[in-house]
């Protein structure tokens, strides 16, 4: 029976191009998962967009001599193009500066406010002495007053995980220019997190199957829940729809608050754009639907603590109770799928430090599937993982080119040369059936891993079939069977059947090359659909237009099953599927790495 699966993907921040560390956390894992779910017959809604509010956007705009809107427009397009090039199959990739997003954010906020989960509070805000501009908490660093970690941010300490206030930091400095911030009194709205202590803790205790690092981190947060600011003194953000606040030009929602609501607003926008304004409810108000949230580990707080409490507050399910908000009873996350960090030379990717490989440069040099494969099989799924050019070259050359590419090439080449088409299995042997059975069994094994977001194990199991097929060809030596054409044809038929099965197993990881293999095997039409960039007008502000990612994924032929290959289907001599990389690349990397931001 078909299930409704929401794939909610973390929103990349639009203050610059994204690097491969970013897409290893939110991008590739979410797409591998979504492609598998579609192939398995489920109804997937994969949504996200660029996160475009907050002081960092304003700071970067000033650095580049642009307005905030111009900067957001610039990097919204850059990021959209890069994610399209990587083949991320969004049903809608949009942005947070749309009229639709503003309305959904304000409506959800008003439900929280009516249910008593929003508190006004006078607090201290950080100001830059030299510019007079408000500094966001994340732009202030210092020593954590709890664990002594040097480099804690003003909103939380990544070392001990505790929520912080920038005024609590020892020796606080601005990340913008290194100066010591001034702290002034200001009134803000706060999310009453302590009023979710019991309800959130109880809900987390029912989260079976979550990655242990995510669940433990979230449960630790419940032990010390304090009110958290949801407004800031700045002019670039979603206006606050309350009397006494809506007319203050320097009061806006804090960027983290509106960004997490983007999962809902993007779903609503998708429904409106596809002609059925209520279609989003299938993924949000049907208790049978499941929502999977993909991000890097630095976003666990917002997805395993903050977003569930916002949903509970809207639903009237916090410790104070309340009435259900305008969207109906919204589903809480089914699973928070958090990856660790992809590092380089032992350090986090950092544009400011020059430790960075931009997605666009990588795609231009190596194409999308080599990066997708590396992230899937060697990425930071369960622990921080160091990216090295040597390992990238090894994986590309020995696994993609030598193992998979060679299997495809020699199987199809021999069949094309000897038969010109897929031969019939006229003289089968036990070894043939054994290999085909192994390939068929892999659908259950690989599928189970993908359903549990165990992408390394899934890709390894798929490649195990490829290795078995290569060994089979070496053992059977069809090139020596000229005097026994019936047996030769049976071997080649078996090899082609397993190539077809392996291609299906690898499609979620390698959709671009999977389309090529489908065509090399004589197939026509769309095997693995790709996202399209569409230029659209804002649904509520017609003067505004922007690019979105959408796709016709229902038209693709790829299904999660073994399908008998068609005897007699014409075959031509194939071109190599993957080009081998120069071994010297593993020692030095390409000339453009590291590179300055565009």
Buried (B, 14 or more C-beta within 10 A) or exposed (E): EEBBBBBBBBBBBBBBBBBBBBBBBBBBBBBBBBBBBBBBEBBBBBBBBBBBBBBBBBBBBBEBEBEBBEBBBBBBBBBBBBBBBBBBBBBBBBBBBBBBBBBBBBBBBBBBBBBBBBBEEEBBBBBBEEBEBBBBBBBBBBBBBBEEBEEBBBBBBBBBBBBBBBBBBEEBBBBBEEEBBEBEEBBBBBBBBEBBBEBBBEBBEEBEEBBEBBBBBBBEBBEEBEBBBBBBBBEBBBBBBBEEBEEBEEBBBBBBBBBBBBBBBBBBBBBBBEEEEEBBBBBBBEEEBBBBBBBBBBBBBBBBBBBBBBBBBBBBBBBBEBEBBEBEBBBBBBBBBBBBBBBBEEEBBBBEEEBBBBBBBBBEBBBBBBBBBBBBBBBBBBEEBBBBBEBBBBBBBEBBBBBBBBBBBBBBBBBBEBBEBBBEBEBBEEBBEEBBEBBBEBBEBBBEBBBBBBBBBBBBBBBBBBBBBBEBBEEBEBEEBEEEBBBBBBBBBBBBBBBBBBBBBBBBBBBBBBBBBBBBBBBEEBBBBBBEBBEBEBBBEEEBEBBBBBBEBEEBBBEBEBEEBEBEEEBEEBEEBBBBBEEEBBEEBBEEBBBEBE
